[in-house]
Amino acid sequence: MKSSVTYVDVRFACPAKGGNDITVTHTPSPIVSSSDYFAFGLQHTTGERAGVYEQRYLYNGKELQDELNVGWLDYGARMYMPEIGRWGVVDPLAEKGFRFSPYIYCANNSIRYLDPDGMWFDDKNEKRAQKIEKKIGKKAEGLGKKVDKLKAKGKDFSDKTERLEELEKSARDISAMRKDENVEFRYMKSTDGKPMTTPISEDGSVVGLFHDGTMGSKLHESRHGGQLVRGETNFQKDENGNWVAGNLYGVNDEISAYRAQYAYDGKINFDIYVPIQNKEHLRLYNQTRGNLSAPTERINSIFQINRNMVNRIAHQKGVLVGLQEPLYIKQFYNPREWNEN
């Protein structure tokens, strides 16, 4: 029997004919489908009611491929053979993990590890990515309920539906990074309080997603990771050999990333960059307003996230006017690339 909160076990007490004895009865509901596995996915016990739709998504939720009675499981990147606990082809990212055979499943430890798509994985960052995906799902579920309530009341729900779409995009960002065969992405806590996404290896094959610890920041940088995989942005080396944003990077990349951030947090706070042309202007400003920190702004709607907002963000919070720098300086030294991308 299902209550409004959870499933409960209900037992009915039936008096016997004499009125003195009690018989407790319990009739379990029929099992529609069941599958029991050995550690590496080989079935050893199955059960399914006749006449019901065949369940093809089995071990780890992967679809059984039995057209030719091979019993393989489709993981996306390659097929898995649970009878022997091995893949049918080599890992497409085998060169990133020389410690293991490119045919083994979950580093030969299926109790501890989960392979989501049959590709190479980094233990720590896969766990981080999975946690982010779970939080995205919970946030989306909560927003969906709020949308239903607003619909019932006849109120505007456009902001929340936009947020739901952005959360779906964030999930696709993570999936795209996970499947990339050329770049390894790593979630990393920023040590200087400045979130950013940038290559951290000499050849650019490892990219760091530096965040401030909040989910909004993680999704912001995940969006940049997804953009990199999709070819929407890029990196290049400057004259000193340092990695910098490339010619494809522009204001629209940041608009998209802030939308991803807002979709989870529901707000964005930032200091406004106030341009002061020279010391005389700064003196006049201080005479009229005093030595004040930069004005702040709070974004409460996803529709406020636009080019004007991004261009006005100061580099650091709490800095006095006149000592500020804009966060996105490309708008000044290469405005054409900045505004076109």
Summary of the structure (lengths in Angstrom):
residues: 341
radius of gyration: 27.5
end to end distance: 56.5
largest distance: 104.4
contacts: 889
relative contact order: 0.07
helix: 36%
strand: 21%
